[in-house]
Amino acid sequence: MGFGGYIGNNSRQIDAAECERTTREKHPDLLQDDEYLVFAFQGRAGKGRDTYMFTSKRLLLKDKKGITGKRTAFKSVPYSSVRAFSVETAGRVDGDQELKVYARGVGRVDIDFENDVPVHLIYKFLSQVVIQGKGSGKDTAGAGAFIHDSDVSVGEDTGVLDLVGSNFSQIDNAEVERKLKSRPDILLNDETVEMAFQCGRDSFILTSKRLLKIDVQGVSGKKVEYLSILWPCIKAFSVETAGNVID
């Protein structure tokens, strides 16, 4: 992405094995003996001082501070503390991609990526290590290219009144599950779609492992946010029945 990526502080993917070797050399006590890097990224299109590392156990952020950069802050976010996460694909005008991780005791961690970074693999990796736990996600980094189709709808088009009122209609959960295990491949192998709803281009999906919200943005619909919220993190909920014709 070049200059635009530098100004926008969009991170570029770097070699995880080389980053691990350098990290162990410069900071020998930082990584555990059985810990390894799966993904690594460097800020400002690969020219920045900050590094974002997805290890087998945590999200590790290296933040160099000051003019000289000698003062360095490390932030460790164990996957067990993650309560929700989302990725946002690139649009036609807004060419960067974004990851948001919501973790207990940390708050929200935001990372912007260049548009050629395989954010779907990061999303699938987080799904594995956050939902399935320790020891999962080993093969994610070597998965194939991402093909994403933001339209998971299988029913009729949403009516005008429902669009205006943001009213979601129920759609076939089996067909939605089939789509989300192919275009894009974001569900886990043993994950099933229990209920699915759509309003226009957006979808609201209840799976056996999480609440999944797909938010299609912009005129072209190329920019899409996939938000996962883990069921154990939801502590309260409510439903409201329909009223009269006006409501």
C-alpha positions in Angstrom: 0.0 0.0 0.0 3.1 2.3 0.4 2.7 5.9 1.5 -1.0 5.6 2.2 -0.4 2.6 4.4 2.3 4.4 6.3 0.2 7.5 7.0 -2.8 5.4 7.9 -0.7 3.1 10.1 -1.9 0.0 8.3 0.0 -3.0 9.3 1.8 -5.3 6.9 2.3 -9.0 7.4 5.8 -10.1 8.1 7.4 -13.5 8.4 6.2 -15.1 11.7 9.2 -17.4 12.0 11.7 -14.6 11.5 9.8 -12.3 13.9 9.9 -15.1 16.5 13.6 -15.6 16.1 14.3 -11.9 16.5 12.0 -11.6 19.5 13.6 -14.5 21.3 17.0 -13.0 20.5 16.2 -9.5 21.8 13.8 -10.4 24.5 14.7 -13.9 25.7 12.2 -14.0 28.5 9.2 -12.7 26.6 7.9 -15.9 24.9 7.4 -19.1 26.7 9.4 -22.2 25.7 6.5 -23.9 24.1 5.0 -20.7 22.6 5.3 -19.9 18.9 4.1 -17.2 16.5 1.3 -17.9 14.0 1.0 -14.4 12.5 3.1 -11.3 12.8 2.5 -7.8 11.5 4.5 -4.5 11.5 2.8 -1.1 11.7 3.0 1.7 9.1 3.1 -0.6 6.1 6.1 -2.5 7.5 8.1 0.6 8.2 6.8 1.3 11.7 8.3 0.5 15.1 5.2 -1.4 16.5 4.7 -5.1 16.1 1.5 -7.2 16.5 2.1 -10.9 17.1 -0.5 -13.7 17.3 1.1 -16.5 19.2 -0.2 -19.9 20.0 -1.3 -18.6 23.4 -2.1 -14.8 23.1 -2.1 -11.6 21.2 1.1 -9.8 21.9 1.6 -6.1 21.1 5.0 -4.5 21.0 4.8 -0.7 21.3 8.0 1.3 21.0 7.7 4.7 22.7 9.6 8.0 22.6 11.9 9.6 20.0 14.6 6.9 20.3 12.2 4.0 20.7 14.4 2.5 23.5 11.3 2.5 25.8 9.1 -0.4 24.8 5.7 -1.5 26.1 4.4 -5.0 25.7 0.7 -5.8 26.0 -0.3 -9.4 26.4 -3.9 -10.4 25.7 -4.5 -14.1 26.5 -7.1 -15.7 24.2 -9.0 -16.9 27.2 -9.8 -13.3 28.1 -11.3 -12.5 24.6 -15.1 -12.0 24.8 -15.8 -10.8 21.2 -13.9 -10.0 18.0 -14.6 -8.7 14.5 -12.8 -8.2 11.2 -13.8 -5.6 8.6 -12.9 -6.2 5.0 -11.7 -3.4 2.6 -14.2 -1.3 0.6 -13.8 0.5 -2.7 -12.9 3.9 -1.1 -11.7 2.8 2.4 -9.0 0.3 1.3 -7.7 -0.8 4.7 -9.0 -3.7 6.8 -9.5 -3.7 10.6 -9.5 -6.2 13.5 -11.2 -5.4 16.8 -10.7 -7.6 19.8 -12.7 -7.1 23.0 -11.0 -8.6 26.0 -11.6 -8.7 29.8 -9.3 -6.4 31.7 -7.9 -4.8 28.5 -10.9 -3.3 26.7 -10.8 -3.1 22.9 -7.7 -3.6 20.8 -7.8 -2.2 17.3 -5.4 -3.2 14.5 -5.6 -1.8 10.9 -4.2 -3.9 8.1 -3.2 -3.4 4.5 -5.8 -4.6 2.0 -3.8 -7.7 1.0 -3.7 -9.1 4.5 -5.7 -12.3 4.8 -8.0 -11.1 7.6 -10.3 -14.1 7.2 -7.5 -16.4 8.4 -7.0 -14.2 11.5 -10.8 -14.4 12.1 -10.8 -18.2 11.6 -7.7 -18.5 13.9 -9.3 -16.5 16.6 -12.5 -18.6 16.3 -10.4 -21.7 16.9 -8.2 -20.5 19.8 -10.9 -18.4 21.6 -13.8 -20.9 21.2 -12.0 -24.2 21.1 -9.2 -23.3 23.4 -5.6 -24.3 23.8 -3.9 -26.3 21.1 -6.2 -25.3 18.3 -5.5 -23.1 15.3 -2.2 -24.7 14.3 -3.1 -25.1 10.6 -4.9 -21.8 10.0 -2.0 -19.8 8.7 -1.5 -22.2 5.8 -5.2 -22.1 4.6 -6.2 -21.1 1.1 -7.3 -17.8 -0.3 -10.3 -15.9 1.1 -13.5 -15.8 -1.0 -16.2 -13.8 0.7 -19.8 -13.3 -0.4 -21.5 -10.9 2.0 -24.9 -12.0 0.9 -25.9 -15.0 3.0 -29.6 -14.4 2.3 -31.6 -17.3 0.9 -35.2 -16.0 1.2 -37.1 -13.2 -0.4 -35.9 -9.6 -0.5 -36.7 -7.5 2.6 -39.7 -5.3 2.3 -39.6 -1.6 2.3 -41.3 -1.2 5.6 -39.1 -3.8 7.3 -36.0 -2.0 5.9 -37.2 1.3 7.3 -37.9 -0.2 10.6 -34.7 -2.4 10.6 -36.9 -5.5 11.0 -35.2 -8.8 10.5 -36.9 -11.8 8.9 -36.0 -15.4 9.6 -34.2 -17.3 6.8 -33.2 -20.9 6.3 -30.5 -21.8 8.8 -29.2 -24.8 6.9 -28.6 -22.8 3.8 -26.9 -20.0 5.8 -24.6 -22.6 7.4 -23.7 -24.0 4.0 -22.7 -20.5 2.8 -20.7 -19.6 5.9 -18.7 -22.8 5.5 -17.7 -21.9 2.0 -18.1 -18.2 1.0 -16.7 -17.1 3.4 -15.4 -20.0 5.4 -15.7 -18.6 8.9 -17.5 -21.2 10.9 -15.8 -24.0 12.7 -16.2 -27.6 11.5 -18.4 -28.6 14.4 -20.3 -25.3 14.5 -24.0 -25.3 13.4 -26.4 -22.4 12.6 -29.4 -22.7 14.9 -31.3 -19.6 13.7 -30.6 -17.0 11.1 -32.2 -13.6 10.2 -31.7 -11.0 7.6 -32.7 -7.3 7.0 -31.6 -6.0 3.6 -27.9 -7.0 3.2 -27.3 -7.5 6.9 -27.5 -10.8 8.8 -28.0 -11.8 12.4 -27.0 -15.4 13.1 -27.2 -17.6 16.2 -24.8 -20.5 16.0 -24.1 -23.3 18.5 -21.0 -21.4 19.6 -21.6 -17.6 19.2 -23.7 -14.8 18.1 -22.6 -13.7 14.6 -23.5 -10.3 13.1 -22.7 -9.5 9.5 -22.8 -5.8 8.6 -22.5 -5.0 4.9 -21.4 -1.3 4.5 -21.2 1.2 1.7 -22.9 1.4 -1.7 -20.9 -1.4 -3.2 -21.2 -3.7 -0.2 -17.5 -4.7 -0.5 -16.8 -3.5 3.1 -18.2 -6.1 5.5 -17.8 -6.4 9.2 -18.0 -9.9 10.8 -18.6 -9.6 14.5 -18.5 -12.7 16.8 -19.8 -12.5 20.4 -19.2 -15.6 22.6 -22.3 -17.0 24.4 -20.7 -17.2 27.8 -20.1 -13.4 27.7 -23.8 -12.6 27.3 -25.1 -12.0 30.9 -28.6 -10.6 30.1 -31.0 -10.3 27.2 -34.6 -9.3 26.4 -37.2 -9.6 23.7 -40.1 -7.3 23.0 -43.3 -8.5 21.3 -45.1 -6.7 18.6 -47.7 -4.0 19.3 -50.6 -2.7 17.2 -50.4 -1.7 13.6 -48.4 1.4 14.3 -45.7 -0.5 16.3 
